[in-house]
Amino acid sequence: MKNAPLQLPWASGTVPHAILDILRGCNIRCRDCYNLRPDNIKPLAEIETQLDALMHLRKLQSVSIVGGEITLHPDLVEIVRRVRQRGLFAELFTNGVGLNNDLLAQLKQAGTNVIFLHIEPNQRRPDLPGEATGEDLKRLRSERSSLIAAHGIEVGLAGTA
């Protein structure tokens, strides 16, 4: 018996989710990363135009804000605010290096719904030893998750496949 392909309840034009890529550039290095191009930060006006175009194309419910490392964008809090002003669920994807209490308070106030952390082996990061162990990764994931949760923001983990 042949398995039938998975049928999702929507087609390309009706997917209720979009990805908003706000910059190139990062503050760490991951093995096999595609994001090694020079830094390029999209202006807020361009991001607004892209967000409006996405809203016009489909009936969105949520947006993932991605990049390079999103905490490097000087207008991140305002981007979240503008996503939320449109009634959309705001998901942020970050390596977590740039997260601190001040930024997290601002992101919470702007309406951030969830922050997904990308913390994996084989990353060169300032908050892990050069030869990080599984325990080192577990500790860092726990510390960063606890910091985010303390601000009332949901936390998830993102991985690279």
N, C-alpha and C positions, 0 to 999 in steps of 0.2 A: 504494500500500500504506500502510495506516494503522499508525503506531507504537503498540505496546502500552504502557500505563503501567508504570513501574518498580514491581516488586513487592518489598517488603522482607520479610525472613524473620519479622517479628513484627507484631502488631497493637497497638493502643493499650494494652491491658492487659498486654502481655508485653514492652514495650520495656525493655531492660536498663539504661537510663540515665535519670537524673532531673536536674532543675535545682533547686538550693536557693538561693533569693533571700534574702539575709541582711540587707539594709538598703537604704534610699534615701539619697541624698546623695552628693556627689562633691567632690573637691578640684581638679577642672578643669572646663572647659566645652567640650562638643563641639557643633558645628553640628547642629541638628535633634534634639538629645537629648530623650528622653522623661523623663529623670530629673531634671527641674527642680523637682519637688515638695520641700517641706521635708524636712530630714533625719529619718529614722526608723530607729533601730537596733533590730532584733528581739532580744529577750532570749534568752539561751542556752536556757532552758527551752522557749520557743516553737519554737526551731529544732530541738531534740531531739524535740519532739512531731511536728513536720512530717516529720522524718527517719524516725521510727518509722512514721508513716502511709504514707510512700512505700515503706518496706520491706514493709509489710503489703499494699500494693496490687499490687506486682509483684516479680519476682525480679531485683533490681538487681545490677549489676556495677560501676557507676560513678556519680559525682555531680559535676556542675559547680557550683562555689560562685561565685555571681554577686551583683551588687547594682546599685546605685550602685558606689562604689569600696570593695571588700572590705577593703582595708588600714585603713580607718577604723573597722572593727568591733573593739572592745576584746578580744573573745573569739575572734578569727580562729584563732589557734593551737589553742585548745581545740576549736573546731568541726571543724577538720581532724582532730584526734586522735579525735574521736567518730565521724567518718565512717570513718576507717581501722579503728577498733575493731570496726566492723560488717563488716569484710572488703571494703570498697568502695574502688575506685580514686578518688583525690581530685584533681580538676582545678580550678585557680583561675584566674579571669579578672580582670585588673587593668590599670590604666593604667601601673603601675610606679612612679609618683611616690613612693609611700611605702615602697618596698622598699629595705632596707639590709642590711648583713652580719648584724646582730643578729637582725632579723626572719627573714631567710632561713635562718639556722642553726636558729632555733626551728621554722620551717615544715618544714624537712628532718627534724628530730628527730621532729616530730609525724606525719610520713609523707606529706607532699605528693608526689604523683607527677609532676605537670606544672603549669607556670604559663604561661598564655597572656597575652601582652602586647597591649594595645590602644593602639597609638601610630600616629596617622594625621594627615594634613594637616587643617587647619581646627580643630584643638584649641587651646584657650588653656591653656597649661601653663607652670609655672614653670621647666621644664628645656629649653624651646625658645624661640628668638627669636620675636618677634611675627609676622614674615613668614618662617616656616621654609621652607627649600628642601628639595628631595629629598635632598640630601647631609646636611642637618641631621637629617632623619628617619632616614636610613640610619645615621648616627653614633649617634643615641640608641638606636635598636633594637639595634644591635650592642653598645653599652655595657651596656644593661640585660640583654640576653640573656647576655652574658659573665658578668655579676655573678651571675645565677641559676645558670648552668651551673657556675660555680666552687663552688657548694654541692651539686653532684651532683643537681640537679633538672632534669628535662627542660624544654625551652622551646618554645613555639609562638607564632605570631602570630595574633591575632584581628582581623577587619575588620568594618566596618559596610557592609552592602549596602543 
